[in-house]
Amino acid sequence: MEAQRTVYPTSLEALLALARSLALFEQRYGMPSEKFYAQYQVGTLGDGSDMVEWAGDFQHYQAGSFTAGIQGG
């Protein structure tokens, strides 16, 4: 399966998209991303596609690497 890549025109739009994604996961699973990630790191939540995507989004958000892949931002 090929990874989907979205290119945002500005770093602000990329950051907002990540924040929206994290908020949706938090609402769906009823926990803040920080708590999720701590549990994910010790393996208590499994490695389903939602968990992997949420972890990746959280890592990007924490690292500030949301600017990767942005054109002209």
N, C-alpha and C positions, 0 to 999 in steps of 0.2 A: 504494500500500500504506500502510495506516494504522499509525503507530507504536504499539507496545504499551507501556502504562504500568502499572507496579506501584506500589501505595501501601503503604508499610510503617507500622506503628503507632508505631515509634520510630526515631530516627536510628541507634541501635546496630544494629537489624535491617537497616536500609538499608546500612550500612557492611559488615556481615557478608555480605550478599547480593552486594555488589560484590566483596569479597575472594574469595568462592567462585567467582564468575564469572571473575575474573582467574586464579585458580588452575587452573580448568579449561582456559582458553586456554593457559596456560603448559605444562600437562601435554600437551595435544593437539599443540602446535607445538614443544615442547622448548626453550623459551627464556623467560627472565624478561621480565616486562612492560616493564621499563625498556629492555632491549635491543630488544625488538619495536618499541616506540614510536619509538626513535631511527631504526630502519630504515624504519619506516612514514612518518615525517616526510620522509625524503629520497626516498621513492617506490620503494624497492627491493622492497616486498612486495605491491604492487598495491592494489586497492580492492574486493576481494571482500567479501561481506556479513560474514563472520567478522572480517576485518581492520578493517572500519569499526566493528563492534560492540565489538571489543576496544579499539580506539583510544578510542572514546567512553567505555567503562567506565573505562579508565585515566585519561582526562582528568578525569572526575568524581571518581575516587578521589584524584588529585593535588590537585585544586582544593578538595576538601572539600565539593563541592556535592551530596554524597549525601543531604543533608537536603531537597533540593528535592522537592516533591510529597508530603511527609510530613504526615499529619494528626495533630495533637495531640502531635507529637514534640518 
